């Protein structure tokens, strides 16, 4: 992968499952078991990437379990507990013109409708009611991602989000 390509974190390895090398996975995808639909994963652990083909996987007891090619026993699998599961941005399914992936919003500058810079998107949170932009900086700002009411414009080309939001919040 080149330096200009972007990695997306889909989840992390939270434990082992059984004795044949299966991994227990905390998935960040919606629905949760979509993570096993990616044919290949990169497990990133302590700055080192390890590539694997996904053999099979499924939901199990509120979690996801997966079997990766080459991880055939519990001891090998245990070495990857804590690893992030990442894929290239290009591996994500195509989306409609009016849809966005959270990863595409990360790093964008956020300005008010009057041009005041509020910060950059560090990450997003799902709250149940609506997603929330978490901006870096001091003070850290939380802005509801409500298109039309709060979020007036998202311009991926200019790396900019325009919001109707007071800098005093």
Secondary structure as a PSIPRED ss2 file (coil, helix, strand):
# PSIPRED VFORMAT (PSIPRED V4.0)

   1 X C   1.000  0.000  0.000
   2 X C   1.000  0.000  0.000
   3 X C   1.000  0.000  0.000
   4 X C   1.000  0.000  0.000
   5 X C   1.000  0.000  0.000
   6 X C   1.000  0.000  0.000
   7 X E   0.000  0.000  1.000
   8 X E   0.000  0.000  1.000
   9 X E   0.000  0.000  1.000
  10 X E   0.000  0.000  1.000
  11 X E   0.000  0.000  1.000
  12 X E   0.000  0.000  1.000
  13 X E   0.000  0.000  1.000
  14 X E   0.000  0.000  1.000
  15 X E   0.000  0.000  1.000
  16 X E   0.000  0.000  1.000
  17 X E   0.000  0.000  1.000
  18 X C   1.000  0.000  0.000
  19 X C   1.000  0.000  0.000
  20 X C   1.000  0.000  0.000
  21 X C   1.000  0.000  0.000
  22 X E   0.000  0.000  1.000
  23 X E   0.000  0.000  1.000
  24 X E   0.000  0.000  1.000
  25 X E   0.000  0.000  1.000
  26 X E   0.000  0.000  1.000
  27 X E   0.000  0.000  1.000
  28 X C   1.000  0.000  0.000
  29 X C   1.000  0.000  0.000
  30 X C   1.000  0.000  0.000
  31 X C   1.000  0.000  0.000
  32 X H   0.000  1.000  0.000
  33 X H   0.000  1.000  0.000
  34 X H   0.000  1.000  0.000
  35 X H   0.000  1.000  0.000
  36 X H   0.000  1.000  0.000
  37 X H   0.000  1.000  0.000
  38 X C   1.000  0.000  0.000
  39 X C   1.000  0.000  0.000
  40 X E   0.000  0.000  1.000
  41 X E   0.000  0.000  1.000
  42 X E   0.000  0.000  1.000
  43 X E   0.000  0.000  1.000
  44 X E   0.000  0.000  1.000
  45 X E   0.000  0.000  1.000
  46 X C   1.000  0.000  0.000
  47 X C   1.000  0.000  0.000
  48 X E   0.000  0.000  1.000
  49 X E   0.000  0.000  1.000
  50 X E   0.000  0.000  1.000
  51 X E   0.000  0.000  1.000
  52 X E   0.000  0.000  1.000
  53 X E   0.000  0.000  1.000
  54 X E   0.000  0.000  1.000
  55 X E   0.000  0.000  1.000
  56 X E   0.000  0.000  1.000
  57 X E   0.000  0.000  1.000
  58 X E   0.000  0.000  1.000
  59 X E   0.000  0.000  1.000
  60 X E   0.000  0.000  1.000
  61 X C   1.000  0.000  0.000
  62 X C   1.000  0.000  0.000
  63 X E   0.000  0.000  1.000
  64 X E   0.000  0.000  1.000
  65 X E   0.000  0.000  1.000
  66 X E   0.000  0.000  1.000
  67 X E   0.000  0.000  1.000
  68 X E   0.000  0.000  1.000
  69 X C   1.000  0.000  0.000
  70 X C   1.000  0.000  0.000
  71 X C   1.000  0.000  0.000
  72 X C   1.000  0.000  0.000
  73 X C   1.000  0.000  0.000
  74 X H   0.000  1.000  0.000
  75 X H   0.000  1.000  0.000
  76 X H   0.000  1.000  0.000
  77 X H   0.000  1.000  0.000
  78 X H   0.000  1.000  0.000
  79 X C   1.000  0.000  0.000
  80 X C   1.000  0.000  0.000
  81 X C   1.000  0.000  0.000
  82 X C   1.000  0.000  0.000
  83 X C   1.000  0.000  0.000
  84 X E   0.000  0.000  1.000
  85 X E   0.000  0.000  1.000
  86 X E   0.000  0.000  1.000
  87 X E   0.000  0.000  1.000
  88 X E   0.000  0.000  1.000
  89 X H   0.000  1.000  0.000
  90 X H   0.000  1.000  0.000
  91 X H   0.000  1.000  0.000
  92 X C   1.000  0.000  0.000
  93 X C   1.000  0.000  0.000
  94 X C   1.000  0.000  0.000
  95 X C   1.000  0.000  0.000
  96 X C   1.000  0.000  0.000
  97 X C   1.000  0.000  0.000
  98 X C   1.000  0.000  0.000
  99 X C   1.000  0.000  0.000
 100 X C   1.000  0.000  0.000
 101 X C   1.000  0.000  0.000
 102 X H   0.000  1.000  0.000
 103 X H   0.000  1.000  0.000
 104 X H   0.000  1.000  0.000
 105 X H   0.000  1.000  0.000
 106 X C   1.000  0.000  0.000
 107 X C   1.000  0.000  0.000
 108 X C   1.000  0.000  0.000
 109 X E   0.000  0.000  1.000
 110 X E   0.000  0.000  1.000
 111 X E   0.000  0.000  1.000
 112 X E   0.000  0.000  1.000
 113 X C   1.000  0.000  0.000
 114 X C   1.000  0.000  0.000
 115 X C   1.000  0.000  0.000
 116 X C   1.000  0.000  0.000
 117 X E   0.000  0.000  1.000
 118 X E   0.000  0.000  1.000
 119 X E   0.000  0.000  1.000
 120 X E   0.000  0.000  1.000
 121 X E   0.000  0.000  1.000
 122 X E   0.000  0.000  1.000
 123 X E   0.000  0.000  1.000
 124 X E   0.000  0.000  1.000
 125 X E   0.000  0.000  1.000
 126 X E   0.000  0.000  1.000
 127 X C   1.000  0.000  0.000
 128 X C   1.000  0.000  0.000
 129 X C   1.000  0.000  0.000
 130 X C   1.000  0.000  0.000
 131 X E   0.000  0.000  1.000
 132 X E   0.000  0.000  1.000
 133 X E   0.000  0.000  1.000
 134 X E   0.000  0.000  1.000
 135 X E   0.000  0.000  1.000
 136 X C   1.000  0.000  0.000
 137 X C   1.000  0.000  0.000
 138 X C   1.000  0.000  0.000
 139 X C   1.000  0.000  0.000
 140 X C   1.000  0.000  0.000
 141 X E   0.000  0.000  1.000
 142 X E   0.000  0.000  1.000
 143 X E   0.000  0.000  1.000
 144 X E   0.000  0.000  1.000
 145 X C   1.000  0.000  0.000
 146 X C   1.000  0.000  0.000
 147 X E   0.000  0.000  1.000
 148 X C   1.000  0.000  0.000
 149 X C   1.000  0.000  0.000
 150 X C   1.000  0.000  0.000
 151 X E   0.000  0.000  1.000
 152 X E   0.000  0.000  1.000
 153 X E   0.000  0.000  1.000
 154 X E   0.000  0.000  1.000
 155 X E   0.000  0.000  1.000
 156 X C   1.000  0.000  0.000
 157 X C   1.000  0.000  0.000
 158 X C   1.000  0.000  0.000
 159 X C   1.000  0.000  0.000
 160 X E   0.000  0.000  1.000
 161 X E   0.000  0.000  1.000
 162 X E   0.000  0.000  1.000
 163 X E   0.000  0.000  1.000
 164 X C   1.000  0.000  0.000
 165 X C   1.000  0.000  0.000
 166 X C   1.000  0.000  0.000
 167 X C   1.000  0.000  0.000
 168 X C   1.000  0.000  0.000
 169 X C   1.000  0.000  0.000
